[in-house]
């Protein structure tokens, strides 16, 4: 029996993903899996659609499709994903960086990127995505990435080396507790903010639960960072937090205490409140 042509293989993978109900864009994910197994580009997939896959690719593809149909995220299957202008390694040590978090990078650059060199800490850095994106845009900034998980910090260090951004320092610690007397111009964080029992968790079983779920209905870590953050900022320094789409009002209320001023919220590309922040007041 002749081997199936690449076009037929793509169609079959697309159908499997669609029937499994695990891919928002089955066609795009099918192409990504075939590219991964063949080393081909999208142009190659078109030009070679009437040819069979190269030797060994079919068996590898079967393995990857099985993982995908089991619900494993594409980024974990490939071991990498794009974030900002970077390609980062990803794995079960840390959350997969998401487009919403690029909005946090944008806001940080909009609010703080017009001046000179700043001292910046990325709290709960995970894969290092936020710190490395900022470092790629502002190599003059002094950046520190912190995480309580040693495995996540190892991943962040590997990403820094891959991206040639070795100026970022990495430290193990829980939010601001390890910063001591250090004072920063900017703190950024994408902490856990999903409530225990949230229906979305059923789709996130492959990602580390500790990086997703927080107590107090998803607000505990946000509240902790706001409570600790002012003492780690210079007067006028800013704290920016990513949060859930329905948490903006609650996060603003956390900042509505002495020590904070200029409280603001920014929306994501879908118009949902996603980033909130404030400046440390002078008094």
N, C-alpha and C positions, 0 to 999 in steps of 0.2 A: 504494500500500500504506500503510495507516495506521501511524503511529509506534507503537513499542512503549510500553506503559504502564510507569510507574515500578516497579511491583511485578514485572513481567516482567524489566525491566532488572536489578533487584536479584538476582533468581533466577539470571539468566544470569551475572552477575559472580561470584556465590557459587560457581556450578558451575565456572567457569574457574579460580578460585583453588584450589578443592578438587582439580581434576584436575591442576593444576600442582604441587600438594603443597608450596606455599610459605607457607601461612598456617595457624597453629595454630587460629585462629577465623575461618574464611572468611566467616561471616555478619557478624561485627562488622567485619571489614576491608572487606567489600563496602559496608556502610552508610557507613563512613568515607570511602571513595572517592567515593561518590555525593554525600555531604554536601559534600565538598570541591569538586565540580564544579558544584553547584547553589546552594550557600550555604544549604541547608535544614537544619533540625534533625531529630532523630529523629521528633519529633511530626509534622513536615511530611511526612516519608517515608511515614508511616502515612496521614495525611489525604489525601495526593495520590497514593496508590499506583495509582489508576485513571487518572491523567493522564500525558501524555508529559513527558519532561524538558524544561526550558526551552531555548530556542535556544542553540546552541553547546555545550551541556553534553555531548552525546553524543560529539562528537569529542574533547573534553578527557578524557572518561572512558575512551575507547579508549586514549589515550596512557598514562594512569595505570595502567590494568589491564595493559597490556603491560609496563610497568616492574615492577609487582608480580609478575607471572608470571615475570619474569626473575630474581626473588629479591631485588630491592631492598627494604630494610626500609621499612615503612609510614611510620615517622618521617621518613626521608629524603625520601620522596615528598611528604609533607605539609609538610616543612620545619620541623616543630615536634613537641614531645612534652610530656607532663605529667611533672613530677618534684616530689615533695613537694606543696606547694600552688601551685606555679608552673607557668607554661607557658613553655617555653624553645625558642629556635631551635636546630635541629640541622642538621648537614651533615657532609660527609666529612672536615672538618677535625678532628673529634673523635668519640669514642665516643658512642653513644646512651645517655643515662643510664638505668639499669636499677633495678627495684624493690629488688634486693639492696643497692644503694648507699644507698637511703633508710634501710636498717638502720644504716649507718655514721653517718648524721645523727642517728638516734635515740639511738645509744649515746653519741655526743659530747654531746648535750643531757642525757642521763641522768647521765653521769659528771661533767660540767663545768658544766651549765647552772643549778645551784642557787645560785651565788654572784654576785659582782659582775662587772664588765667584764673580759674576757680578751683577750689578744693571741693570734691564731690564724692559722696558715698552712695553706693547702690545697695540697699538693704534687702537681703534675701535674693542674691544675684542669680541663683540657679545656674543655668548654662552660661551666664555672663553676658547675655544678649544686650541688656540695657547699657551696662558699663562699656561694653565693646563698641556699641553703636555710637555712644557719646564720644568715646576715645577716637573713633574713626573720623568724626566731624571736628573735634576740638583736641588735637594732639597736645596742646599746651595745658589742658586741664589736668589736675592731679586727681586721679580716680582710684577709689578703693571699692572693691566688691566684697561683700560679706555674705556668708551663709552658714547656717547651723549644721549643714550636712557636709561631711568631708568628701563624700562621693561627688556631690554637686560642684564643690570647689575644684576637684581634680578635672572635671569636665570643663569648667570655665577656664582653667589654666591651659588645657589643650586647645581650646578655641582661641585663646589669646595668642598662643604660639602659631597656630594655623593662619591667623589673620595678620600676623606680624605686628601685634599691638601689645608688646611686652612691657609697656610702661605702666599698665594697670597693676595695682597691688591687690592681693587677695588675702582675706583673713577669715578665720572661722569664728563665728559668734552669732548670737541671737538678737536680732534687731540692733538696738543702740547700746546694748549692755557692755559690749567689749570696747567701746570707743573711748572710755575714760574721759580725760579732760580735753580731747581733741575737739576742735570747732571747725565746722564746714560752712561753705557758702550755699551748698545745695545738697539736699537729701532726696533720693528718689526710691520708690519701692512699689513692687507689684506683689503684695502679700496674699496669703490665702484669704478669700472672701466669699466662698460658697458655704451656704448653711448646711449643716448635717441633715440628711434626708432630702436634699434638693433632687428633683427628678433628673436634672442634667448629669448627675454623677453616674447614672447608669451607662452613659456614653463615654465615660472617662476612666474606665476601670484599669487601663494600662498605665495611666500616669500616677505619680506618687500622691497618695491621698493627703499626706501631710502638707503638700504644697498647694492644695486646693481648698481644704475644709478648715473653717475656723469656728470657734464657739460663739455664743451670743448671737445666733442667727447669721453667722458669717462676719460679724463686726469685731470680734475680740482682738485680732491682730492689728487691724486698722486703728482701733482705740489705743492699743499698746504703743504703737509707733507715734501717734499724735501726742500721747502722754509723755513719751521719752524724748521726742524730737527737738523741742525748743532748746533744751540744755546742750544739744550737740551742734547748734547753729550759731554762727556769729549774728549779732544784731542786723536785721535786714535780710538774713539768709532765708531760703525758701525750702519748704517741704512739699513734694508732689507725690500723690498717691493714686495708683489705679485702683478702681473699685467696681463693684457690680453695677449694672445699669439702673437698678432701682435703689441704690444706696447713697446717692448724691446728697440728699437733704440730711441724712443721718451723719455723714462724714462732715458736712459743713457745721453741724451742731457740735461735733467734737472739737472743732477749731474755735468755737465761739466762747472762749475762756481767756482770761488774762494771759498774755505772753504771745498771742497770735493776732495778726492783722491782715488786711488785704485778702480776705477769704474769697476764693474763686472756684468755679467748676467749668470744665471744658467737655464738649461732647465728642463722641467718636464719629466716624464717617456715616454712621446710620442715624445720627442725631440723638443718640442716647447719652445721658450723663455718664462719663467714664473716668475722668481725671479730676481730682479736687486737690487744692493746695492752699497754702497760706504762707505769709512771711512772719518771721520772728519779730515781734515789736521791740522797740528800744527800751521799754520799761517792763 
